[in-house]
Amino acid sequence: MNGAEALMRTAMNAGIEVCFVNAGTTELPLVATLENVSGIHPVLALFEGVCTGGADGYGRLQEKPALTILHLGPGFANGIANLHNARRARTPLINIIGQHSSWHIAADAPLTMNVESLAKTVSAWTRINTSAENLSADFAEAYTVSLSGKIATLIVPNDHLWAHVKGTIHLPEPHTFDPIDVSSIETAANLLREGKKAALMLGGKALRGQGLLNAGYIQSITGCDLFTETFPGYVERGAGLPDVARIPYFPEPALAFLYQYETVILVDVQEPVTFFGYPGIDSYLLRKDQTKFSLCSERQNVIEILECLGDYVKTTLHRKRSRHTRPKPVKPRLPRGKLTAEKACRVLAALQPEGSIIIDEGITSAIPYYPLTYNSPPHCVLTIAGGSIGYGMPCAVGAALAYPDRPIINFQADGSAMYTVQALWTEARENLNVKTLICSNRGYNILRVELERAGITNPGPKALSLADIDNPRLDWVSISSGLGVPAHSVNTVEDLKKQLERILTESGPSLIEMIL
Ligand SMILES: Cc1ncc(C[n+]2csc(CCOP(=O)(O)OP(=O)(O)O)c2C)c(N)n1
């Protein structure tokens, strides 16, 4: 076999089932070998930002490494923005970048670039493969690194991919955790016992499944609050799960939200900071007189740590577990009349089926959505963890490949959608079950809000024009159908309800433009 086959066989044996590809000449051996490595389904995207965002969505949901194959420095560069989101969401992800043949780099051919330095901007581990015989071992190592929620990037020279190899296939190492530190658990328990207003700020695996239930158990005993970052990568939500608030986006409401807490215990998350540096506002949102304590590092098993903390507070508080009965799921009532962003959020919250995967890149239109759903049927929400727009459309692609039978609803701002609109083509080609709801406010609304916040109450026509995307008007029905996804445009609650109910019963992709 050749180096490419050794690499892809290693990937398949490790458990890779899908790869997000936009290949060129340097990756041809990998493309060719996919015929022999039948367990890996290649998914073509027409822009690398769709490959990387797709891998991010897939990895976030599957909690196992996602794979991209990208072309040299320029191809990788096109994918970096969504790799940034993936890094912030702690998605396990592996990039394979085809590089020129090792002997060709010195010639400085047109596509030659410093790929390694680009890769390092988002990757926890970067390696330039040095021999065909090492390709399998290199991939296995990349896989091992990515298992702890990291991005690993392997740069593979074209001549190594073509070269004949003996064919030893390496296996990744299993993921291991650092040991639990009992004194941290005691400290956290004491802080929760002190009778002060306390909260657990949750991140990572504390926002899913058992981690969330363990946090809810601690809440039921100590009465602490639970909240998370403004943009968590993934959070499970709805009836039967504890309600986890999100820190508001703008600094003033964020500070007001956090003000009440005397103690904040950070659970697998960094301390909260403002999104931007605003004059006169500290970057760090917790005051000096607020106690903050980091319960665990990202190398520890947060689920086990929360379980230990739950046991500890139960024993030491000698308090019976308060009956944490939750009300039955209730769907929000449907509004009526002309659509607004708020009404669109209500319609979505009211109609989203159990098991939905909600991708939230609604930017300003989605602000009212999250609080409406704490008691909806169980579902999960993915958000723009790194703040780099253009993540929603591809993320939905990856989500649908991860869970083909679950409803994927992408609540998607129009400006952000245009960054990676090519994702619709992949949805159509793969017949993915993605329902895209475009929040068509025909502007970069956040920019208008930020201008106002900066005290520019009367912006001139040039400034305003840079927040206006209505000239020419984006024709979403044409754009979507032109990329193979059937679409409708609606401007009332009644029409949105009718169309959304209809598309939710159909399989395959669809798009609704919600004129707001
Ligand atoms: C990659 C990247 N480019 C630019 C920005 C700056 N930015 C943030 S939101 C936004 C536009 C948002 O418009 P839209 O997606 O339509 O949402 P709206 O503000 O209208 O709700 C821009 C340009 C960014 N965050 N990321």
The ligand as a Gaussian input file, in Angstrom:
#p B3LYP/6-31G(d) Opt

LIG

1 1
 C      -15.300000      36.239000      10.705000
 C      -15.965000      37.459000      11.253000
 N      -16.066000      38.560000      10.494000
 C      -16.702000      39.657000      10.971000
 C      -17.228000      39.661000      12.236000
 C      -17.870000      40.924000      12.789000
 N      -19.332000      40.744000      12.841000
 C      -19.945000      40.259000      13.919000
 S      -21.567000      40.095000      13.700000
 C      -21.465000      40.687000      12.115000
 C      -22.649000      40.830000      11.228000
 C      -23.860000      40.291000      11.805000
 O      -24.926000      40.404000      10.886000
 P      -25.974000      39.262000      10.809000
 O      -25.288000      37.965000      10.759000
 O      -26.928000      39.563000       9.725000
 O      -26.685000      39.345000      12.237000
 P      -27.450000      40.599000      12.899000
 O      -26.405000      41.447000      13.515000
 O      -28.184000      41.303000      11.797000
 O      -28.355000      39.998000      13.910000
 C      -20.174000      41.004000      11.780000
 C      -19.754000      41.527000      10.471000
 C      -17.090000      38.476000      13.002000
 N      -17.552000      38.373000      14.242000
 N      -16.492000      37.388000      12.480000

